[in-house]
Every structure is written in C-alpha cells, then in structure tokens.
Amino acid sequence: MESAKENEKYMFRALIATDIHLGFAEKDALRGNQILKIRLNTEFSIFNAGDDTFNTFEEVLKIAVENCVDFVILGGDLFHENKPSSKSMTRCMELLRKYCTGKKAVEFAVVSDQKENFSHTELFPFVNYEDSNINISIPVFSIHGNHDDPIGKDHLCALDAISASGLVNYFGKSSNVNEITVSPILLKKGNNKLALYGLGYLPDERLHRLMADKKVSFQPPENQNDWFNVFVVHQNRVKHGTKYLPESFLTSLADLVIWGHEHESIVNLEWNEQQRFFVYQPGSTVVTSFCAAEAKPKHVGLLSVFHNGVENVFKVRPIPLKTTRKLYFESLNIEEEFLQLNIKANADSMFKYCVDRVEDILHKAAVEHSGDVREPKEPLIRLRVEYSDELMTFSHYQFSQQFVKRVANPKEIILFKSKRSRGSKANTHTDYDKLDELMDVDETVRYNIEDVIKDYFGKVNRKGQLNILCENLLTQSVKLLVEKDASADVISQIVDKRYNDTIKALQSFSVDCENTDAVKNACFEIKENQTKDTNINVAHLLTKVSVATENIDIQVDSDEESVDSVNAVNQTRKRVTRTRDGSGAKRARGSSSRGRGKRGVSYNPL
C-alpha cells in the first residue's frame, strides 16, 4: 500500500498534442495578423499576437506549465510546411524558450540507450535536459508529420533545426526505408516506468507494405510487463485503399497509441479489442480545412500514469482549447428547405436565405465565445449548398462583401455543390453515389485524383469495373495530364495501345465473338493478368508516348519501378526535341469503450 502511494506521488504527467501546423495561413490578413486588446489593471494594451497557430500553440505550452507536466508529446506536423518561414521558425523557438526552459528540475530519467534513440544526430545524441548548457524545465518529445517530414539528400527537416537548438527532442526518425526498428525511449520516475515509441510519417503505401511484410519491428524493454508503453504515430487512420495504416498492423506491445495526422478531435479513448490497446486521437489544434470533422471543439490531453503495485493505471483528461478560431459548418439542401418553408427558389431568395443563415451563425458564435481575450471573435464559416438549377447560384464576391471583417474567411463561406442528374443512371454501371462521395471537396481534403480512381474502382461491383484499361494506367495518365501539363493525346494514345494489346491477346482465347459477355469477361481477364505487371507497363507506355508529351518530365510513382524503365524514359528524353509553342510544364470518430488492458494495465476513466 505504501509502495502504491509512493508511486502515485511520482506519477508521470504528460501533455499530448498533435497537428499544430505552425505557420498555416500566416499571410492571411486576419488569421495571420491577429490584433488583441487586453486590459491591464485600468488601462488597455493593444499588441499583435501573431497568427492563429502561434496563438493556440502558446496556449498549449501554458497548459503544460500550469499542470506541472513532466514532458510534452507532439504527434507530428508541428509546422505546416517542410521549410517554414523565418517568422515561423523564430516565433516557435521563442515560445519554446519562454515556456520550456527555466529552473524547474526534471524529475524523470532516461534509462535507454540514447545514442540509439537519437541516432539521427551526431553531436547531441541525448535528451536535451541533460545538456549542461541549457536549462530545460519541460522536455518536448516530437515526431515529424507529413507536412514537416525530412526531404533532400541530407534528409533534414525543421525539427532537425529545432532539435539542434536544444529546444525539442526529435525522435521516431528512420533513415532505412527498407526495414525499420523502433526502439523506445525508456523513462523512469521513482518506480514508475514509461516506454515511449515513435514513428515519424512515412508514405502510407510504403509503410503499409513494410508492415504487411513484417519489416517493421519494435524492441521491447526488459521486463516489458512493468512498463507502460506509448506509441506515437502520424499516418492516415481512415481507409483509403492501401494509403492508410490499419490498427491491426500495429504492435500489440502498446498500451496507448497516440494518433496524429487525423484532424478530427476525438475526446474519448477508443479500445481496440483485437490488439488490446487504447487509441487516442486528439486531432489538430487549429482548423486547416473546411469540413465537418474540423468543426468539432479542439482539445489537448493530459496523460497521467503510475503503477499501483499490481498494474499500471492511467487516464487521459481532455482539456478544451480556448484560443482556437472556431469553424461552423452546415450543409444545406436548398430545394428541400425552400419546399418546407414555401419559398420560391431563385438566385435572389437563395442569396437572402444564405445571408440570414450566416447572420444566425454569427449570433451563435458571439453567444458561444469563451470570453478569453485570446479567442478570435471572427469565426470560420462554411455553408455547403446543394442545388440542381444553375440559375439559383449567385455571385461569391457580392456575398462575401457582406461579411468582410466579420467572418475570417469571407471569400470561402459558400461552397456550391450541384446535384447530379440521375436520368441516365439506368443505362450505365457508374456508381454516382460513390463517385459523389469521393469527389466531395469538404470530406476528402487529403484526396488526390489517384486516390479517387483507386478507391472508386476498388469498391464498385464487377459491372462497374474497367474491362480494358488498367486502373493504374488511368491514374498515371491523368496525373501526367493534370500535373505535367501534357497533351490530351497522352490518354488517347495509352488507351489505343491497351486496346491493340488486348486485341492481340484475345487471339489466344477461344471466345465466341457473337457472345458479348464472353468477350467482356476475356478482356477483363487479360486486363487483370496485365495489371500484375502494371509497374513495368506504365513506364514502358509512358516512354512510348513521351514524344507526344514533348519531353515533359515523366515520373512513375512506384517504389518497384525498374531501373531499366527509368533509363528508357531518360534515353527517350534525350532523343526528343521540344517543338510545342507556349509555356513549359506547370507545377499543385467516435465513442470510447471501457476495456481492460493487458500485461497489467488498466484505464482509469474520468
């Protein structure tokens, strides 16, 4: 009993935050230049608080100080860009120095091999608070995300610079892309033990393949049952083909998985019965896209862990953020609402209706304002308006002028979404509902055209599948057309090439040409067989059509692309002379379940 009380006295306390996105919208006139008026005694003081992201980051660090945490865990995307502006780097370091340095003693020890934990740095392969030249009061441990990941031949990012300054402990960086070993940072405070695993962002398909091939291993500490194991990761959690990380791929060593990258703020822990760990998804601290998931209140989490003599006991207390600029998101089916209200549907009536809705939201925002002087008064608003008649739409510019300096995004309030006509649906196998879902701008903020094509054909039934053209060829040719400014002939030439190849392949099949279904099935079988060699075929076909693209840079996004194919493309470039007139190529959840942990771990719910 005495031992349990002693352990509770020395419990670990850590603040958890992810996706802070420092520097986002820093050039915006309002969101990047917030002016605050604060009353000091009997006088008012006016000062520039910087942009929204730093305003909220400062609140996060203040929460850490006020709650006397041992350390802070950041789950990736500290910066919005890989190469942040000088302003962003400077302001970030100023805040870290202000709140994370001082005379307060660090009460835990790192007992693992730090040269292994911080192997990416040669000069400072140890935790920052052990540096005698810096007085660190609150160590910050951070992995990188997809926005601030290492790039270039030196494989560096902004976190490397912040780490070199001694203000952040950058972990979870892997230099080997073929096989990854994740070694935990072992922390000890009294008799309490915490193992901190981290894996910075990797391209989702690559990590998915490495996990599936058992190329990612986790090194458990000695007497692993005595340790509380935390795994910090920054990947897609929502399924997009293979561009996501299934929870079933994660190590069962973990007791708590901190999931970055997903911006939806989920307050409660989620229990994974199969892997027997909890998942905590705090979400972003700021709004970076106008979708329903981002409209949820933002928060950070306070993790408390101690060993009660029998097992590790922990809880995560959500702490709402008061300085985040709020987003109000509404979807309007304008025809249904007008029908219920008996309003004649036209451009004028819809304009007035939308103005009234925004005014109602502004009134609601004023009522819900926390009263904190640092919370912006101008909210973000998105009205997603569905319509079927083009004559009902109105001028965005005229509408936005109504709310300048009252709404933070006046030019982006309205998103018109046209309803598709289903008149010809009976004569086609196209799944319009699925296509509409994938093409929804607000709901698929992280999608690109490749994801849309792959996800669509991965879920539609057999009748909706392509019979001749491989999906991967379609995605690569569309990407070439859109991103490389290639001629539209590229797609037609690839289709012609596949058509001719299919005709030749059909000659080896005993197919009744009068039987349409039999011919379609044979074509589909040929396509499926050739899909297995798509990586080579894509490079080969794009090499052949490179003359038509007039020597535009051609790349095939595939880790398995053969060196010979790349060389073939390069040799073709050398033989081609650019003749086209004009410019060159252009470069664009849920409820929590209570559960019992394993290896002597229990969650103490709030």
C-alpha positions, 0 to 999 in steps of 0.5 A, a space after each residue: 500500500 505504501 509502495 502504491 502511494 509512493 508511486 502515485 506521488 511520482 506519477 508521470 504527467 504528460 501533455 499530448 498534442 498533435 497537428 499544430 501546423 505552425 505557420 498555416 495561413 500566416 499571410 492571411 490578413 486576419 488569421 495571420 495578423 491577429 490584433 488583441 486588446 487586453 486590459 491591464 489593471 485600468 488601462 488597455 494594451 493593444 499588441 499583435 499576437 501573431 497568427 492563429 497557430 502561434 496563438 493556440 500553440 502558446 496556449 498549449 505550452 501554458 497548459 503544460 506549465 500550469 499542470 506541472 507536466 513532466 514532458 510534452 508529446 507532439 504527434 507530428 506536423 508541428 509546422 505546416 510546411 517542410 521549410 517554414 518561414 523565418 517568422 515561423 521558425 523564430 516565433 516557435 523557438 521563442 515560445 519554446 524558450 519562454 515556456 520550456 526552459 527555466 529552473 524547474 528540475 526534471 524529475 524523470 530519467 532516461 534509462 535507454 540507450 540514447 545514442 540509439 534513440 537519437 541516432 539521427 544526430 551526431 553531436 547531441 545524441 541525448 535528451 536535451 535536459 541533460 545538456 549542461 548548457 541549457 536549462 530545460 524545465 519541460 522536455 518536448 518529445 516530437 515526431 515529424 508529420 507529413 507536412 514537416 517530414 525530412 526531404 533532400 539528400 541530407 534528409 533534414 527537416 525543421 525539427 532537425 533545426 529545432 532539435 539542434 537548438 536544444 529546444 525539442 527532442 526529435 525522435 521516431 526518425 528512420 533513415 532505412 526505408 527498407 526495414 525499420 526498428 523502433 526502439 523506445 525511449 525508456 523513462 523512469 520516475 521513482 518506480 514508475 516506468 514509461 516506454 515511449 515509441 515513435 514513428 515519424 510519417 512515412 508514405 502510407 503505401 510504403 509503410 503499409 507494405 513494410 508492415 504487411 511484410 513484417 519489416 517493421 519491428 519494435 524492441 521491447 524493454 526488459 521486463 516489458 510487463 512493468 512498463 507502460 508503453 506509448 506509441 506515437 504515430 502520424 499516418 492516415 487512420 481512415 481507409 483509403 485503399 492501401 494509403 492508410 495504416 490499419 490498427 491491426 498492423 500495429 504492435 500489440 506491445 502498446 498500451 496507448 497509441 497516440 494518433 496524429 495526422 487525423 484532424 478530427 478531435 476525438 475526446 474519448 479513448 477508443 479500445 481496440 479489442 483485437 490488439 488490446 490497446 487504447 487509441 487516442 486521437 486528439 486531432 489538430 489544434 487549429 482548423 486547416 480545412 473546411 469540413 465537418 470533422 474540423 468543426 468539432 471543439 479542439 482539445 489537448 490531453 493530459 496523460 497521467 500514469 503510475 503503477 499501483 503495485 499490481 498494474 499500471 493505471 492511467 487516464 487521459 483528461 481532455 482539456 478544451 482549447 480556448 484560443 482556437 478560431 472556431 469553424 461552423 459548418 452546415 450543409 444545406 439542401 436548398 430545394 428541400 428547405 425552400 419546399 418546407 418553408 414555401 419559398 420560391 427558389 431563385 438566385 435572389 431568395 437563395 442569396 437572402 436565405 444564405 445571408 440570414 443563415 450566416 447572420 444566425 451563425 454569427 449570433 451563435 458564435 458571439 453567444 458561444 465565445 469563451 470570453 478569453 481575450 485570446 479567442 478570435 471573435 471572427 469565426 470560420 464559416 462554411 455553408 455547403 449548398 446543394 442545388 440542381 438549377 444553375 440559375 439559383 447560384 449567385 455571385 461569391 464576391 457580392 456575398 462575401 462583401 457582406 461579411 468582410 471583417 466579420 467572418 475570417 474567411 469571407 471569400 470561402 463561406 459558400 461552397 456550391 455543390 450541384 446535384 447530379 442528374 440521375 436520368 441516365 443512371 439506368 443505362 450505365 454501371 457508374 456508381 454516382 453515389 460513390 463517385 459523389 462521395 469521393 469527389 466531395 471537396 469538404 470530406 476528402 481534403 487529403 484526396 488526390 485524383 489517384 486516390 479517387 480512381 483507386 478507391 472508386 474502382 476498388 469498391 464498385 461491383 464487377 459491372 462497374 469495373 474497367 474491362 480494358 484499361 488498367 486502373 493504374 494506367 488511368 491514374 498515371 495518365 491523368 496525373 501526367 495530364 493534370 500535373 505535367 501539363 501534357 497533351 490530351 493525346 497522352 490518354 488517347 494514345 495509352 488507351 489505343 495501345 491497351 486496346 491493340 494489346 488486348 486485341 492481340 491477346 484475345 487471339 489466344 482465347 477461344 471466345 465466341 465473338 457473337 457472345 458479348 459477355 464472353 468477350 467482356 469477361 476475356 478482356 477483363 481477364 487479360 486486363 487483370 493478368 496485365 495489371 500484375 505487371 502494371 509497374 513495368 507497363 506504365 513506364 514502358 507506355 509512358 516512354 512510348 508516348 513521351 514524344 507526344 508529351 514533348 519531353 515533359 518530365 515523366 515520373 512513375 510513382 512506384 517504389 518497384 519501378 525498374 531501373 531499366 524503365 527509368 533509363 528508357 524514359 531518360 534515353 527517350 528524353 534525350 532523343 526528343 526535341 521540344 517543338 510545342 509553342 507556349 509555356 513549359 510544364 506547370 507545377 499543385 470518430 467516435 465513442 470510447 469503450 471501457 476495456 481492460 488492458 493487458 500485461 497489467 494495465 488498466 484505464 482509469 476513466 474520468 
